[in-house]
């Protein structure tokens, strides 16, 4: 496969996944802001979201004081924010257009229709319709894109690079959410009802609430949340599942340059497959997740060097 084609497919998938994850985090942040709490707690909730995305500095330079409405607009519309939902869906569409002949008609039409819809959205329209409805729409369009990909694309190298982009992006986002939210929630003491709602919100942000209930059938506990989102290979957004998908697809598309990339991906996948949550917590969850995100970033660079055109700003 031409490296330019692989590059467009890889980034098309990453940007679609990033739009969905941004919508998930904003939805949870918005719901959390409606809970009874102090103004300081509300502000810290939004600051935490900006930190997850590594955008606090850029937000403050652009918008100043942290305010829920401003954060939502910044994360949906801001043209200077590369991770805004609008920019992500535009980039997904541009990458899809560049390889339109490689995609099925259904996948192209799905991606193009998503961009056309969001292109006509304004803050005023969003205020009238409600942000919650918009976040659900973004998640639905991402689900639809993945479903059309699986249901219509030939499972050749093109399909593999789409899957690589999806799961590498998902792994990074799950690690970011867990790193910031876990540390805050463990340190807070808001009473049993508040704790339940906060942990539930974290699980909802990665579509894991019902899964948690099915797996553990018990009260929500921090250790079990971490175990589910890091080591459970049957959980679609866990780090272990994401790395299993990344490694499996790398094996199929491997070339004569990708040996070291394969080794590092396999090493990381094996550490999660055979890992134990008590060992991870003993070494410090924040430290583990920091190293994980560094390794994901390294893998992204290596995949670009081995298969794609020179790395672009992400």
Secondary structure, DSSP 8 states (H G I E B T S, - for coil): --HHHHHHHHHHHHHHHHHHHHHHHHHHHHHHHTSS--HHHHHHHHHHHHHHTT-HHHHHHHH-S--HHHHHHHHHT-TT-TTSHHHHHHHHHHHHHHTTTTS-HHHHHHHHHHHHHHHT--HHHHHHH-HHHHHHHHHHHHHHHHHHHHHHS-TTHHHHHHHHHHHHHHHHHHHHHHHHHHHHHHH----HHHHHHHHHHHHHHTT-HHHHHHHH-S---HHHHHHHHHT-TTSTTSHHHHHHHHHHHHHHH--TT-HHHHHHHHHHHHHHHS--HHHHHHH-HHHHHHHHHHHHHHHHHHHHHHHSSS----
